[in-house]
Amino acid sequence: MSSKRAIRRRMCGDKVRFASLQEALSARRDMAVNGVDVTHLNAYRCRHCRSFHLGHMPSGILYQIRQRLEARA
């Protein structure tokens, strides 16, 4: 069984931490300006460190977004 500290280290240990949602979204915008494809990135609050991170959207949510976009077309 993993300790909470080990889980926290594994979940957000190497990720960049942002103090606010606005900082995370600003970093995402900067990445887009520099040519990085950010359509799959999502800003979220980490439940372990309480900071904000950028990460991939869960596949279920991506699927729902794609379905809605296809329905509109």
C-alpha positions as CSV (number, residue, x, y, z in Angstrom):
1,M,0.0,0.0,0.0
2,S,1.4,3.4,-0.9
3,S,1.6,6.2,1.6
4,K,-0.1,9.5,1.0
5,R,3.2,11.1,0.6
6,A,4.2,8.7,-2.1
7,I,0.9,9.2,-4.0
8,R,1.3,13.0,-3.8
9,R,4.9,12.8,-5.0
10,R,3.8,10.6,-7.9
11,M,0.8,12.7,-8.8
12,C,2.4,16.2,-8.8
13,G,6.0,15.9,-7.9
14,D,7.5,16.8,-11.3
15,K,4.7,19.0,-12.5
16,V,4.9,22.8,-12.7
17,R,2.8,24.4,-9.9
18,F,0.8,27.6,-10.5
19,A,-0.5,29.7,-7.7
20,S,-3.7,30.6,-9.5
21,L,-6.0,29.5,-12.3
22,Q,-5.1,32.7,-14.2
23,E,-1.4,31.9,-14.0
24,A,-2.0,28.4,-15.4
25,L,-4.1,29.7,-18.2
26,S,-1.6,32.3,-19.0
27,A,1.1,29.7,-19.3
28,R,-1.1,27.7,-21.6
29,R,-1.6,30.7,-23.8
30,D,2.2,31.3,-23.9
31,M,2.7,27.7,-24.9
32,A,0.2,28.2,-27.8
33,V,1.9,31.4,-28.9
34,N,5.2,29.4,-29.1
35,G,3.6,26.8,-31.4
36,V,2.7,24.1,-28.9
37,D,-0.6,22.3,-29.5
38,V,-2.5,23.0,-26.3
39,T,-6.0,21.8,-27.3
40,H,-5.6,18.8,-25.1
41,L,-4.3,20.6,-22.0
42,N,-6.6,21.6,-19.1
43,A,-5.8,23.7,-16.1
44,Y,-7.0,22.1,-12.9
45,R,-6.6,22.3,-9.1
46,C,-4.5,19.5,-7.7
47,R,-6.2,17.8,-4.7
48,H,-2.8,16.9,-3.2
49,C,-0.8,20.1,-3.3
50,R,-3.8,22.5,-3.7
51,S,-1.9,24.4,-6.5
52,F,-2.9,24.5,-10.2
53,H,-1.3,22.3,-12.9
54,L,-1.7,21.9,-16.6
55,G,-2.6,18.4,-17.7
56,H,-4.4,16.2,-20.2
57,M,-8.1,16.1,-20.2
58,P,-9.6,12.8,-19.2
59,S,-10.5,10.8,-22.4
60,G,-14.2,10.6,-21.5
61,I,-14.4,14.4,-21.5
62,L,-12.5,14.7,-24.8
63,Y,-14.9,12.1,-26.3
64,Q,-17.9,14.2,-25.2
65,I,-16.4,17.4,-26.6
66,R,-15.7,15.7,-29.9
67,Q,-19.3,14.3,-30.0
68,R,-20.7,17.8,-29.5
69,L,-18.5,19.4,-32.2
70,E,-19.5,16.7,-34.7
71,A,-23.2,17.2,-33.8
72,R,-22.9,20.9,-34.6
73,A,-21.2,20.2,-38.0
